[in-house]
Amino acid sequence: MAARAIAGYPSDVTDEEWEFVLPYLLLCRQNSPQRRHDLRRVFNGVRYAARTGGQWRYLPHEFGPWWAVYQQMRRWLDAGVFEVLVGDVQSIVREWAGRKGQPTAVCIDSRTLQSTPESGGRAGYDGAKRRKGSKVHIAVDTLGHLLALKVTAADQGDREQVAALAEEVQEVTGSSVELAYVDQGYTGANAAEAAHQHGIRLEVVKHPLAKRGFVLLPRRWVVERSFAWAARFRRLARDYERLDTTLKGFHYIAFALLMTGKLINAALQVPNSL
């Protein structure tokens, strides 16, 4: 089992996880004279905020001043630290599972997050879900690991986001993806053509004509599980962010924590693997 250096919160990074993620977090030398707060405690503060969803000004003092934790998180987000971390871990976990480092198939879907007073200014109304808020569009590989993400107002259609997601997926994977599984909300020639321009074929997974109750759809359940993973982070239960870039960043933080923990736990079960 991964060990924690100091007894603290369940969200704290373990020694093994810290050793792995530290090179990604070092935007400057760890002993730089301008560094006033312990980087590990600051990172634990970001993890705590993502897991619990608490307000920044209520952040426990063990992590340092709330503004220092927030500012460092913004630096990491602006530098794309968590996108790079998620991409690298995704390849390692796939190879660990006996698959190719980059996927050839993905799943695309969206979910609508209820708005709050902080995010209400950029919210839209989703008529299908009858909810005002933001819509998070994601693409995941067939293991459920995040590849691409885009945030829009909830009144924006799913089909219109296919081109941006397909372009980002191919950029992240080196144009290895050939197939994308989608639901019936992506039906139509425009969505298919947008994906085709990036070398991806859309395959619509349809609901059974005579269904009763919950039906587990082939391939489609993978992306739904990914949304369920993200929903375990209280910060992502609603859209609490004033900026859509912060909401996107917290999703990458969540998947970085999930995937890194999965990698470290798997590695610790194999002698001399790290």
Order of alpha helices (4+ residues) and beta strands (2+ residues): alpha-alpha-alpha-alpha-beta-beta-beta-beta-alpha-beta-alpha-beta-alpha-alpha
